[in-house]
Amino acid sequence: MNNEKIYHMAFADLYPFYIAKAERKGRTKEEVNQIIYWLTGYNDDSLTDVTNRRFDVQSFFEFAPHFNENAVLITGVICGVRIETIQEPLMQKIRYLDKLIDELAKGKSLDKIFRTNNLK
């Protein structure tokens, strides 16, 4: 799948997959939402709004109220690619979210996912 196709997918179509992945591992939709809120600055109302309005992935990130500056602390490999080496800013943001959801599904606590111990 090329980047443009991903960028133009409705976030509302991806969101249920994030929830399903977490729930298969005993985690909750609320935890997925907390991750999205932390990363993007959305809240309950604004996330509902962007999913109902079917923002594409590009718009979802472009109009995020406050993309978390600590996202740069998210490192590691997702889909065989080191996140910190991704040159395309939008793809890097998408992979940040993917990585955080993976960490949730693997049982990490939200404190570790939010890198609270790594803050300066």
SERO-4910 file (N, C-alpha, C, O; in steps of 0.05 Angstrom, whole numbers):
BEGIN
 pado doro    nc1    nc2    nc3   cac1   cac2   cac3    cc1    cc2    cc3    oc1    oc2    oc3
  Met    A     17    -23      0      0      0      0     18     25      0     36     27     17
  Asn    A     13     43    -18     30     67    -19     20     87      1     -2     86     11
  Asn    A     38    107      6     32    127     27      7    143     20    -10    148     38
  Glu    A      3    151     -5    -20    167    -12    -46    153     -6    -66    165      2
  Lys    A    -47    127    -10    -71    112     -5    -77    112     25   -100    115     33
  Ile    A    -57    109     41    -60    110     70    -69    137     79    -88    140     95
  Tyr    A    -57    158     68    -63    185     76    -92    193     70   -104    209     85
  His    A   -103    181     50   -130    188     42   -152    169     52   -175    172     45
  Met    A   -144    149     68   -163    132     81   -177    147    103   -165    165    116
  Ala    A   -202    142    108   -216    155    130   -206    144    157   -203    120    161
  Phe    A   -199    162    175   -190    154    201   -211    136    214   -205    118    229
  Ala    A   -236    143    209   -259    127    221   -258     98    212   -268     81    227
  Asp    A   -245     92    190   -242     64    181   -219     50    195   -219     26    197
  Leu    A   -199     65    204   -176     53    218   -181     50    247   -171     31    260
  Tyr    A   -195     69    259   -200     70    287   -210     43    299   -200     35    319
  Pro    A   -230     31    286   -239      5    298   -218    -17    298   -218    -34    315
  Phe    A   -199    -16    280   -177    -35    280   -158    -31    304   -149    -50    316
  Tyr    A   -153     -5    311   -137      0    335   -151    -11    360   -139    -23    377
  Ile    A   -177     -6    361   -193    -16    384   -193    -46    385   -188    -58    406
  Ala    A   -198    -59    363   -199    -88    362   -172   -100    370   -171   -120    384
  Lys    A   -150    -89    361   -123    -99    367   -119    -98    398   -109   -117    410
  Ala    A   -127    -75    410   -124    -72    439   -142    -92    454   -133   -104    473
  Glu    A   -167    -93    445   -186   -110    459   -179   -140    458   -185   -155    476
  Arg    A   -167   -149    435   -159   -177    433   -138   -184    454   -135   -207    462
  Lys    A   -124   -164    464   -103   -168    484   -112   -159    512    -96   -156    530
  Gly    A   -138   -156    515   -149   -149    542   -148   -120    549   -152   -113    572
  Arg    A   -142   -103    530   -141    -74    536   -168    -62    527   -185    -76    517
  Thr    A   -171    -36    531   -198    -24    526   -197     -1    505   -177     10    499
  Lys    A   -221      5    496   -225     27    478   -217     53    492   -205     71    479
  Glu    A   -223     55    517   -215     79    532   -185     83    533   -176    106    531
  Glu    A   -170     62    535   -141     64    535   -131     73    507   -113     89    505
  Val    A   -143     62    486   -136     70    459   -142    100    456   -125    115    445
  Asn    A   -165    109    466   -171    137    464   -152    154    480   -144    176    471
  Gln    A   -143    145    504   -123    160    519    -98    164    503    -85    185    504
  Ile    A    -90    143    489    -66    145    472    -70    165    450    -52    182    445
  Ile    A    -92    164    437    -98    184    416    -99    212    427    -88    230    415
  Tyr    A   -111    216    450   -113    242    462    -85    252    469    -78    275    464
  Trp    A    -68    235    481    -41    243    489    -25    251    464    -11    271    465
  Leu    A    -27    235    443    -10    240    419    -20    264    403     -3    280    393
  Thr    A    -46    268    401    -57    288    383    -70    312    395    -73    333    382
  Gly    A    -78    310    420    -92    332    433   -122    331    429   -137    348    440
  Tyr    A   -132    312    414   -161    309    412   -172    301    439   -158    292    457
  Asn    A   -199    305    443   -213    296    466   -237    280    457   -241    275    433
  Asp    A   -254    272    476   -278    256    469   -294    269    447   -301    257    426
  Asp    A   -301    295    451   -318    308    431   -304    312    404   -317    307    383
  Ser    A   -279    321    404   -266    326    379   -260    300    364   -260    300    339
  Leu    A   -253    279    378   -249    253    365   -274    243    352   -274    233    330
  Thr    A   -296    245    367   -322    237    355   -329    254    331   -339    243    311
  Asp    A   -323    280    332   -328    297    309   -312    289    285   -323    287    263
  Val    A   -286    284    288   -270    278    264   -276    250    253   -274    246    229
  Thr    A   -285    232    270   -293    206    260   -320    208    246   -324    196    225
  Asn    A   -339    223    258   -365    226    245   -363    241    218   -377    235    199
  Arg    A   -345    261    217   -341    276    192   -322    262    172   -318    271    150
  Arg    A   -312    238    181   -296    221    164   -271    235    153   -265    233    129
  Phe    A   -257    249    171   -232    260    163   -214    238    153   -213    216    164
  Asp    A   -199    244    132   -178    225    123   -155    226    143   -154    244    160
  Val    A   -137    207    141   -115    205    160    -98    230    159    -89    240    179
  Gln    A    -93    241    135    -77    265    132    -91    288    147    -77    302    162
  Ser    A   -116    292    144   -130    314    157   -132    309    187   -130    327    203
  Phe    A   -135    284    195   -135    277    224   -110    287    238   -112    300    259
  Phe    A    -87    282    226    -63    292    238    -58    322    233    -48    336    251
  Glu    A    -65    331    210    -61    360    203    -77    378    222    -67    399    230
  Phe    A   -101    370    229   -118    386    246   -118    378    275   -135    387    291
  Ala    A    -99    361    282    -97    353    310    -93    378    327    -76    395    321
  Pro    A   -108    381    349   -106    405    365    -78    411    376    -70    434    377
  His    A    -64    390    384    -37    394    395    -22    368    393    -24    350    410
  Phe    A     -6    365    372     10    341    369     32    342    391     47    361    393
  Asn    A     33    320    407     50    320    430     80    322    422     90    306    407
  Glu    A     93    342    434    121    346    427    139    324    437    161    320    428
  Asn    A    129    308    456    144    285    467    142    260    449    153    239    456
  Ala    A    128    263    427    126    240    408    154    232    398    158    209    390
  Val    A    173    251    398    200    244    389    213    223    406    233    211    399
  Leu    A    202    219    430    213    198    448    204    170    440    214    151    450
  Ile    A    186    169    421    176    143    411    196    132    391    200    144    369
  Thr    A    208    110    398    228     98    380    222     69    377    205     58    391
  Gly    A    236     56    359    233     28    355    225     22    327    226     39    309
  Val    A    218     -3    323    212    -13    296    182    -19    294    170    -31    312
  Ile    A    170    -10    272    142    -16    265    142    -23    236    152     -8    219
  Cys    A    130    -45    229    129    -55    201    157    -56    189    161    -51    165
  Gly    A    177    -64    205    204    -68    195    220    -42    191    242    -43    180
  Val    A    209    -19    200    223      6    195    226     20    222    208     21    238
  Arg    A    250     31    227    256     46    251    240     72    249    243     88    230
  Ile    A    224     78    269    207    102    269    223    127    268    216    146    253
  Glu    A    245    128    282    261    152    283    275    159    257    286    181    254
  Thr    A    275    140    238    289    145    212    269    152    190    277    157    167
  Ile    A    243    152    196    223    158    176    225    188    169    223    205    186
  Gln    A    229    193    143    233    221    134    207    236    129    206    260    134
  Glu    A    186    222    121    160    235    115    146    241    141    138    222    156
  Pro    A    142    267    148    130    274    174    103    261    179     97    252    201
  Leu    A     85    260    159     59    249    163     61    219    168     47    208    186
  Met    A     77    205    153     81    176    158     93    171    185     85    151    198
  Gln    A    111    188    194    122    184    220    100    187    242    100    171    261
  Lys    A     82    206    239     61    209    258     42    185    258     34    175    279
  Ile    A     36    174    235     20    150    233     34    127    247     21    112    262
  Arg    A     59    124    243     74    102    255     78    106    285     79     87    300
  Tyr    A     79    131    294     79    136    323     54    124    335     55    110    355
  Leu    A     31    130    324      6    119    334      5     89    332     -3     76    351
  Asp    A     14     78    310     15     48    308     32     36    330     25     16    342
  Lys    A     55     48    335     74     38    355     61     39    383     64     21    399
  Leu    A     48     61    389     35     64    416     13     43    420     11     32    441
  Ile    A     -2     38    399    -23     18    401    -11    -10    404    -21    -27    419
  Asp    A     11    -15    389     25    -41    393     35    -44    421     32    -66    433
  Glu    A     46    -23    433     56    -25    460     33    -30    480     36    -46    498
  Leu    A     10    -18    475    -13    -23    492    -21    -52    490    -26    -65    510
  Ala    A    -23    -62    466    -30    -90    461    -10   -110    473    -17   -132    480
  Lys    A     15   -101    476     35   -119    488     36   -117    518     52   -130    531
  Gly    A     18   -101    529     15   -100    558     29    -78    573     29    -77    598
  Lys    A     41    -59    559     55    -37    572     35    -19    586     12    -16    577
  Ser    A     43     -8    608     26     11    623     25     37    607     43     44    592
  Leu    A      4     53    612      2     79    598     24     97    606     34    113    589
  Asp    A     34     96    631     57    113    639     81    107    622     95    126    613
  Lys    A     86     82    617    109     75    600    104     83    571    122     92    557
  Ile    A     80     79    561     73     86    534     76    116    530     85    125    509
  Phe    A     69    132    550     71    161    548     99    171    555    103    195    555
  Arg    A    117    153    560    145    160    565    149    180    587    166    198    586
  Thr    A    133    177    608    134    197    630    161    196    644    169    216    656
  Asn    A    174    174    644    201    172    657    223    184    640    245    188    650
  Asn    A    218    188    614    238    198    596    237    229    593    255    240    580
  Leu    A    218    242    606    216    271    603    238    284    618    247    276    640
  Lys    A    248    306    606    271    320    618    261    341    638    277    355    650
***
